[in-house]
């Protein structure tokens, strides 16, 4: 397991901007998508979790508060050459603790089909049928806190 420092990156901070670039490069551009400045401005009330190795952001995810004690995890990304070495798990565990401390009862997420096994290993459950989102197969997954 690679040791990283996981923390909250304030919206518009340097770490937030580095996480946005990671999301663009790993999650968005391969699908022909990008993030507009309007979309990024709308993220001001979301929690931006980053994993840093030294001064470099190597992983990120976003937690979106929803009504009724639910928080949605989205935009989970880890540098490709560091995937499978525990960084994603450290970020998810941090986000779960943050969610509990923020008094959420349930985490939901839409996992790309290729990531379902990762979340199952972390005790997330499948919820519903497969669906297409941003042109690729996804599964809704949940975890009660």
SVG drawing of the C-alpha trace seen along z (x, -y; Angstrom):
<svg xmlns="http://www.w3.org/2000/svg" viewBox="-35 -29 42 37">
<polyline fill="none" stroke="black" stroke-width="0.4" points="0.0,0.0 1.3,-3.4 1.2,-6.0 -0.7,-9.1 -2.1,-12.1 -5.8,-12.3 -7.6,-15.5 -10.3,-18.0 -9.2,-20.5 -11.1,-23.8 -13.0,-24.8 -10.8,-26.8 -7.6,-25.9 -4.5,-24.8 -5.2,-21.2 -8.8,-21.5 -7.5,-22.7 -5.0,-19.9 -7.9,-17.4 -10.0,-19.0 -7.1,-18.4 -6.8,-14.8 -10.6,-14.3 -10.4,-15.9 -7.5,-13.7 -8.6,-10.4 -12.4,-10.5 -13.7,-13.2 -11.4,-13.6 -11.3,-9.9 -15.1,-10.1 -14.9,-13.3 -16.1,-15.4 -14.8,-18.2 -15.8,-20.3 -17.0,-23.8 -16.3,-26.7 -20.0,-26.8 -20.0,-23.2 -16.9,-23.8 -18.4,-26.9 -21.5,-24.8 -19.2,-22.5 -18.6,-25.1 -20.9,-23.2 -19.4,-19.8 -16.5,-18.2 -13.4,-17.7 -11.2,-14.9 -7.7,-14.6 -4.9,-12.1 -1.4,-13.6 2.0,-12.0 4.4,-14.6 3.1,-17.8 1.4,-16.1 -2.4,-15.2 -2.5,-11.6 -6.2,-10.9 -9.5,-12.6 -13.2,-12.2 -16.1,-14.4 -18.9,-14.1 -22.2,-15.8 -24.7,-16.3 -28.3,-15.3 -31.5,-15.5 -32.6,-12.9 -29.1,-12.0 -27.7,-10.9 -24.4,-11.9 -23.3,-11.0 -19.7,-10.0 -18.6,-10.9 -15.7,-11.6 -13.3,-9.1 -9.9,-9.1 -6.4,-7.8 -3.3,-8.3 -3.3,-5.3 0.3,-4.2 -0.7,-4.2 -4.0,-2.3 -4.4,0.9 -2.0,-0.2 -4.5,-1.3 -5.0,-5.0 -8.6,-4.6 -9.4,-2.6 -7.7,-5.2 -9.8,-8.0 -13.0,-6.0 -12.4,-5.2 -11.6,-8.9 -14.9,-9.9 -16.9,-7.4 -15.5,-8.9 -16.2,-12.4 -19.7,-11.3 -20.3,-9.9 -18.9,-13.0 -21.2,-15.1 -24.2,-13.0 -25.0,-11.3 -26.6,-7.9 -26.0,-6.6 -23.5,-6.9 -24.6,-6.4 -22.6,-6.3 -22.8,-5.4 -19.9,-3.0 -18.5,-2.4 -18.9,1.3 -15.1,1.6 -15.1,0.4 -17.9,2.5 -15.5,5.1 -13.5,2.4 -16.6,1.1 -18.0,4.5 -14.6,5.2 -15.3,2.1 -18.8,3.4 -20.9,1.3 -24.0,3.1 -25.5,3.1 -28.8,1.3 -30.9,1.7 -30.1,2.7 -27.2,1.6 -27.6,-1.6 -25.7,-3.8 -24.2,-7.1 -21.8,-9.3 -22.0,-6.6 -20.6,-3.8 -22.2,-1.0 -22.7,-1.9 -24.2,-0.4 -25.8,-2.3 -24.2,-1.2 -25.0,-2.1 -23.5,-1.8 -25.3,-2.4 -23.1,-4.2"/>
</svg>
